[in-house]
Amino acid sequence: MAEETLTSEQSQESESIGRVEVAPGVLTTIAHYATLDVDGVNKMAPAPADVGQLFRRQVAREEGIILDYSDGTLIFDIYVLMDPHVNVRETSQQLQRAVIEAIDKMVGIPVDKVNIHVEDIVYDIGETA
């Protein structure tokens, strides 16, 4: 079965010499590593199962990441567990910027939204808030 791909548009200044296709799994892998690179993110959380998404072709999943690439848009839903003693809002905004920058830098495809879902805070045994 052929995997569906996304096409990166070339600059109009250059002459077209062919297509460049990027598999959705590549985008989720980039987002995954960009997420884990952000200080304050402890690890990925499992993404919830959504029966409606299972039957749509325009969704790619990786541990903790759901990518919806329907209607010409890229929307990431990223599920994380965070470290204690970080500002959750600031860390989430930093995570959004990191994913957008990583996708732009590596493949040049604009990201429409990055939704961050903080599922829990991970404390060490005996550690308190």
LUMGUFI-417676 format. One line per field, with one value per residue: x, y negated, z of N, C-alpha, C, O in turn; residue in one letter. Coordinates in steps of 0.02 Angstrom, whole numbers, plus 50000, padded with zeros to 5 digits. Layout:
// residues N
n_u <- X	...;
n_v <- Y	...;
n_w <- Z	...;
ca_u <- X	...;
ca_v <- Y	...;
ca_w <- Z	...;
c_u <- X	...;
c_v <- Y	...;
c_w <- Z	...;
o_u <- X	...;
o_v <- Y	...;
o_w <- Z	...;
resn <- A	...;
This chain:
// residues 129
n_u <- 50043	50032	50102	50025	50073	50140	50156	50287	50289	50385	50495	50445	50542	50636	50669	50559	50604	50549	50448	50438	50406	50344	50325	50190	50229	50360	50347	50283	50385	50486	50419	50406	50540	50574	50487	50532	50651	50628	50653	50584	50486	50444	50414	50331	50154	50027	49924	49751	49633	49534	49393	49333	49442	49512	49456	49480	49580	49673	49755	49895	49985	50093	50187	50111	50077	49966	49934	49843	49811	49719	49619	49717	49791	49903	49889	49943	49920	49985	50034	50090	50192	50244	50387	50402	50390	50402	50345	50196	50119	50211	50307	50231	50201	50330	50356	50262	50317	50441	50407	50345	50452	50546	50482	50468	50602	50659	50577	50503	50365	50220	50150	49990	49925	49976	49926	49939	49933	49937	49954	49991	50092	50254	50317	50459	50481	50428	50442	50370	50244;
n_v <- 50059	49892	49753	49604	49439	49274	49123	49013	48849	48774	48632	48493	48432	48524	48646	48778	48941	49058	49151	49139	49246	49273	49388	49405	49465	49426	49292	49306	49370	49272	49175	49247	49262	49127	49091	49167	49105	48987	48897	48947	49031	49189	49318	49400	49415	49540	49527	49499	49623	49600	49639	49584	49528	49639	49683	49587	49535	49435	49423	49438	49534	49537	49590	49502	49398	49326	49294	49196	49178	49128	49039	48954	48905	48908	48978	49005	49109	49124	49226	49221	49256	49159	49089	49058	48897	48809	48675	48708	48650	48562	48655	48735	48644	48621	48747	48755	48657	48718	48836	48783	48708	48812	48894	48801	48768	48892	48948	48848	48830	48745	48735	48742	48751	48791	48888	48907	49031	49051	49184	49228	49198	49247	49308	49347	49487	49449	49314	49151	49030;
n_w <- 50000	49957	50039	50090	50043	50076	49984	49955	49907	49779	49768	49671	49601	49559	49433	49398	49435	49467	49586	49765	49892	50053	50177	50294	50414	50427	50464	50589	50658	50660	50737	50854	50902	50914	51015	51126	51146	51211	51358	51511	51463	51504	51452	51312	51311	51301	51159	51153	51099	50957	50883	50770	50702	50661	50543	50451	50318	50320	50433	50536	50653	50792	50934	51057	50972	50858	50692	50589	50425	50335	50213	50162	50269	50410	50563	50722	50863	51016	51146	51308	51455	51588	51674	51851	51931	51824	51721	51657	51555	51488	51449	51365	51262	51215	51167	51063	50975	50949	50878	50763	50708	50686	50590	50486	50460	50423	50320	50261	50257	50297	50462	50530	50657	50823	50945	51115	51236	51400	51494	51620	51767	51808	51951	52055	52165	52326	52306	52314	52269;
ca_u <- 50000	50071	50090	50007	50126	50126	50200	50315	50291	50450	50497	50429	50603	50675	50637	50536	50639	50514	50411	50467	50353	50364	50275	50167	50269	50421	50327	50272	50450	50518	50383	50422	50607	50572	50452	50575	50707	50607	50662	50521	50447	50472	50407	50269	50098	49988	49869	49688	49605	49475	49366	49322	49505	49536	49428	49500	49646	49716	49780	49954	49995	50156	50180	50097	50066	49917	49941	49786	49833	49663	49600	49777	49819	49938	49871	49972	49899	50042	50017	50152	50198	50294	50425	50375	50425	50408	50284	50165	50098	50270	50338	50187	50212	50397	50348	50229	50366	50493	50381	50335	50518	50578	50450	50485	50674	50677	50539	50475	50292	50192	50107	49934	49913	50006	49888	49977	49891	49977	49915	50009	50158	50289	50358	50498	50454	50441	50444	50305	50235;
ca_v <- 50000	49831	49705	49538	49391	49202	49093	48948	48807	48743	48560	48477	48406	48578	48687	48842	49000	49116	49144	49163	49271	49288	49431	49377	49493	49384	49233	49324	49385	49207	49145	49288	49244	49057	49090	49194	49060	48928	48904	48950	49087	49250	49369	49399	49450	49574	49490	49537	49653	49566	49683	49545	49518	49702	49694	49532	49549	49377	49418	49478	49540	49562	49588	49436	49346	49337	49244	49192	49140	49123	48973	48913	48876	48953	48965	49054	49115	49155	49246	49225	49254	49108	49090	49012	48834	48768	48639	48749	48608	48540	48714	48755	48596	48635	48809	48737	48624	48767	48880	48743	48693	48873	48914	48751	48773	48955	48965	48788	48833	48706	48769	48699	48751	48842	48891	48943	49062	49071	49237	49237	49175	49306	49295	49402	49514	49407	49243	49118	48968;
ca_w <- 50000	49952	50093	50066	50055	50071	49935	49972	49848	49766	49758	49601	49569	49530	49382	49425	49410	49493	49649	49828	49934	50121	50210	50357	50468	50434	50501	50659	50688	50673	50793	50913	50927	50935	51079	51179	51153	51250	51431	51548	51439	51533	51399	51275	51341	51249	51129	51162	51038	50932	50832	50709	50667	50633	50477	50407	50287	50326	50501	50550	50725	50821	51007	51086	50921	50804	50640	50543	50367	50287	50188	50148	50330	50456	50633	50768	50932	51049	51214	51346	51527	51602	51736	51901	51942	51764	51705	51606	51499	51451	51419	51309	51207	51189	51130	51000	50932	50930	50826	50702	50681	50662	50527	50436	50444	50391	50260	50230	50251	50353	50511	50547	50729	50867	51007	51167	51287	51457	51525	51690	51790	51833	52011	52081	52228	52384	52286	52320	52231;
c_u <- 50045	50052	50075	50062	50101	50177	50222	50320	50359	50442	50483	50490	50642	50635	50618	50574	50607	50480	50453	50408	50380	50308	50254	50205	50334	50404	50315	50338	50487	50485	50400	50490	50610	50538	50497	50636	50691	50616	50595	50475	50481	50472	50340	50216	50060	49932	49806	49664	49541	49449	49355	49386	49530	49513	49444	49570	49695	49744	49841	49964	50066	50147	50170	50081	50013	49925	49880	49809	49780	49652	49660	49807	49855	49919	49899	49935	49953	50026	50081	50141	50255	50329	50391	50417	50442	50342	50252	50145	50158	50304	50297	50196	50280	50394	50313	50278	50419	50469	50373	50402	50552	50548	50469	50558	50690	50640	50506	50400	50263	50145	50052	49922	49955	49969	49926	49927	49937	49935	49931	50077	50191	50335	50399	50466	50475	50444	50374	50304	50260;
c_v <- 49938	49784	49637	49488	49320	49173	49025	48907	48774	48668	48546	48449	48461	48616	48754	48899	49064	49101	49168	49184	49292	49329	49399	49403	49455	49323	49249	49341	49320	49174	49182	49266	49170	49051	49112	49150	48998	48942	48901	49005	49150	49307	49361	49437	49486	49529	49531	49565	49616	49606	49646	49536	49581	49713	49637	49545	49493	49368	49464	49477	49564	49556	49516	49382	49370	49278	49249	49149	49138	49050	48926	48880	48930	48933	49022	49052	49156	49165	49258	49232	49205	49119	49044	48948	48797	48731	48676	48708	48587	48599	48738	48708	48606	48698	48796	48705	48673	48812	48842	48728	48754	48896	48866	48759	48836	48970	48905	48790	48794	48747	48720	48694	48806	48838	48934	48967	49087	49121	49247	49204	49235	49285	49357	49426	49469	49332	49213	49055	48913;
c_w <- 50000	50009	50063	50085	50049	50023	49959	49907	49841	49757	49684	49564	49534	49479	49412	49393	49436	49558	49708	49871	50001	50154	50276	50417	50479	50477	50575	50694	50705	50734	50858	50943	50949	51003	51136	51192	51197	51324	51465	51524	51465	51482	51365	51315	51285	51223	51136	51095	51020	50874	50766	50668	50634	50562	50428	50381	50302	50397	50507	50626	50740	50896	51031	51036	50872	50756	50594	50485	50313	50268	50179	50209	50369	50527	50675	50834	50966	51123	51253	51421	51541	51669	51787	51902	51877	51755	51645	51545	51456	51415	51359	51249	51175	51146	51063	50951	50906	50874	50760	50669	50652	50595	50471	50413	50404	50326	50227	50219	50310	50397	50531	50622	50762	50933	51056	51220	51343	51496	51599	51703	51823	51891	52027	52146	52286	52369	52293	52279	52271;
o_u <- 50091	49994	50109	50093	50048	50234	50181	50351	50388	50387	50506	50489	50678	50573	50658	50577	50635	50482	50497	50364	50433	50251	50295	50214	50359	50443	50334	50345	50517	50520	50406	50495	50644	50559	50501	50669	50736	50592	50554	50429	50539	50523	50298	50232	50062	49896	49807	49674	49499	49480	49366	49384	49567	49545	49425	49614	49756	49756	49838	49954	50093	50103	50216	50073	50015	49922	49868	49824	49794	49674	49654	49846	49841	49933	49881	49920	49966	50006	50122	50087	50307	50303	50357	50473	50490	50290	50279	50155	50156	50326	50325	50198	50287	50426	50334	50280	50438	50507	50392	50408	50583	50585	50484	50572	50729	50668	50483	50375	50280	50105	50066	49910	49967	49978	49943	49886	49971	49886	49889	50113	50159	50383	50377	50428	50534	50448	50325	50356	50258;
o_v <- 49934	49777	49616	49495	49307	49194	48984	48929	48749	48644	48582	48445	48448	48618	48784	48906	49119	49044	49211	49143	49324	49306	49370	49367	49452	49303	49210	49328	49315	49149	49151	49254	49154	49010	49079	49157	48962	48992	48857	49024	49164	49339	49321	49486	49465	49497	49592	49535	49602	49608	49675	49535	49578	49748	49640	49565	49504	49311	49522	49426	49606	49519	49475	49324	49426	49220	49302	49090	49145	49004	48866	48833	48989	48876	49080	48997	49213	49118	49300	49216	49208	49154	48997	48946	48758	48753	48674	48731	48592	48593	48758	48731	48601	48702	48823	48724	48671	48826	48868	48735	48751	48914	48887	48756	48834	49001	48911	48753	48809	48787	48662	48640	48859	48792	48992	48929	49137	49102	49271	49186	49270	49248	49413	49389	49454	49292	49247	49030	48855;
o_w <- 50040	50026	50016	50137	50021	50022	49979	49859	49889	49742	49640	49503	49486	49483	49449	49332	49428	49583	49701	49886	50006	50158	50311	50467	50535	50520	50619	50753	50759	50778	50911	51003	50997	51044	51187	51244	51217	51350	51451	51560	51449	51471	51385	51349	51228	51262	51126	51042	51063	50820	50713	50607	50585	50523	50370	50419	50295	50418	50487	50658	50704	50918	51026	51056	50847	50776	50564	50493	50254	50303	50186	50203	50363	50549	50666	50859	50949	51157	51234	51447	51509	51713	51768	51877	51875	51779	51590	51488	51395	51358	51308	51192	51114	51093	51011	50892	50848	50827	50708	50608	50599	50549	50415	50353	50357	50281	50170	50176	50368	50372	50548	50648	50733	50972	51042	51244	51335	51528	51636	51656	51862	51882	52015	52177	52293	52415	52278	52256	52249;
resn <- M	A	E	E	T	L	T	S	E	Q	S	Q	E	S	E	S	I	G	R	V	E	V	A	P	G	V	L	T	T	I	A	H	Y	A	T	L	D	V	D	G	V	N	K	M	A	P	A	P	A	D	V	G	Q	L	F	R	R	Q	V	A	R	E	E	G	I	I	L	D	Y	S	D	G	T	L	I	F	D	I	Y	V	L	M	D	P	H	V	N	V	R	E	T	S	Q	Q	L	Q	R	A	V	I	E	A	I	D	K	M	V	G	I	P	V	D	K	V	N	I	H	V	E	D	I	V	Y	D	I	G	E	T	A;
